[in-house]
């Protein structure tokens, strides 16, 4: 499943609400990462974009101002636990 939309093709509208964003990792060789073969060149976070200020905000309210996301996608539907007997 890959519904990533490149930011150079289209940016989210405010009506899209909170989305997932992918941006380059400014610390590509994180010494805390225990897996040496893990991908270190990109990070994903939840964010909202203000069309007025052209600013990205994380879900905690922090501003993403040190770099611009390279792609975004709508949030997936939440996981639903199936009840006994449901298929």
Secondary structure, 3 states (H helix, E strand, C coil): CCCCEECCCCCCCHHHCCEEEEEECCCCCCCCCCCCCCCCCEEEEEEEEECCCCEEEECCCCEECCCCCCEEEECCCCCCCCCCCCC
